[in-house]
Amino acid sequence: MPLLAENGFLPDLEAVPRDMALASKILWLNYPNNPTGAVASLEFFERVVDFARRNELLVCHDNPYCDVTFDGYTAPSLLQVPGAMDVALEFNSLSKTYNMAGWRIGMAVGNAMAVEALARTKTNIDSGVFRPIQDAAVVALTGDQTWLKGRNEIYRERRDLILETLREIGIQAARTKASLYVWAKIPDGYNSEEFATQLLEEAWISVAPGSAFGPHGEGFVRISMGMSTERIREAMGRLKRFARLFSNRS
Ligand SMILES: Cc1ncc(COP(=O)(O)O)c(C=O)c1O
């Protein structure tokens, strides 16, 4: 489903042809979204549950950024919608919330039949997670959660640093309320791969071209907040100097 700026990067469910919806088995969603940084409201999730019911779909919602939020925003869970447990499975990961990317541990919660099917498949394709990693995950999930607020402030500062620089050089980007990404509109005269390549070769800044995420990502690049604040500050300084080059080109 195309995720377009004019729809807040949410899929237009009513635009899905009825025969395609009925022939499908799974509706896959991810909000807060990678790569666009878009968020979904509970009201949108209500429409998703209704759509899934009407078309006999299992909704799989990938929700690893629900605890990486800014400006007082709280990301809803799809499972908050009454009746969602009948049609949905929600995935989460410790990668983002607990800075445990690469530890390969996460969870799935939702419809009992779907969880049972997933568990049966999973136990047949691998042999589980190394015990010390499970123990670390228990500590992360059951320990004091107040530190997350301070950690999210660090990401918020990085987001603001990136947005301020983009504004100064005339590049549009939405003020993302959650996730680790700023989705920025590229200047005229480039495609996203050319822009990303030139940024890498001439300003030594690595961003992901939007087209890498599918044809509707064209026209954007994804800037990650995953590097240290100091490195991002340095990169933004270089981006400002690089801006002179692309203003000549367009
Ligand atoms: C939407 C989304 N789902 C899942 C993941 C990866 O999660 P994990 O590290 O648990 O495989 C990412 C990480 O980039 C992501 O952006």
The ligand as an SDF file (V2000), in Angstrom:
LIG
                    3D

 16 16  0  0  0  0  0  0  0  0999 V2000
    9.7520   -1.2830   11.9190 C   0  0  0  0  0  0  0  0  0  0  0  0
   10.8550   -2.1330   12.4310 C   0  0  0  0  0  0  0  0  0  0  0  0
   10.6020   -3.3910   12.8230 N   0  0  0  0  0  0  0  0  0  0  0  0
   11.5790   -4.1840   13.3100 C   0  0  0  0  0  0  0  0  0  0  0  0
   12.8850   -3.7340   13.3930 C   0  0  0  0  0  0  0  0  0  0  0  0
   13.9720   -4.6360   13.8500 C   0  0  0  0  0  0  0  0  0  0  0  0
   13.7210   -5.2130   15.0480 O   0  0  0  0  0  0  0  0  0  0  0  0
   14.6960   -6.3520   15.5750 P   0  0  0  0  0  0  0  0  0  0  0  0
   16.0080   -5.7090   15.8940 O   0  0  0  0  0  0  0  0  0  0  0  0
   13.9840   -6.8690   16.7820 O   0  0  0  0  0  0  0  0  0  0  0  0
   14.8170   -7.3780   14.4790 O   0  0  0  0  0  0  0  0  0  0  0  0
   13.2010   -2.4570   12.9780 C   0  0  0  0  0  0  0  0  0  0  0  0
   14.5890   -1.9790   13.0620 C   0  0  0  0  0  0  0  0  0  0  0  0
   15.1090   -1.2730   12.2720 O   0  0  0  0  0  0  0  0  0  0  0  0
   12.1700   -1.6410   12.4880 C   0  0  0  0  0  0  0  0  0  0  0  0
   12.4220   -0.3820   12.0700 O   0  0  0  0  0  0  0  0  0  0  0  0
  1  2  1  0
  2  3  1  0
  2 15  2  0
  3  4  2  0
  4  5  1  0
  5  6  1  0
  5 12  2  0
  6  7  1  0
  7  8  1  0
  8  9  2  0
  8 10  1  0
  8 11  1  0
 12 13  1  0
 12 15  1  0
 13 14  2  0
 15 16  1  0
M  END
$$$$
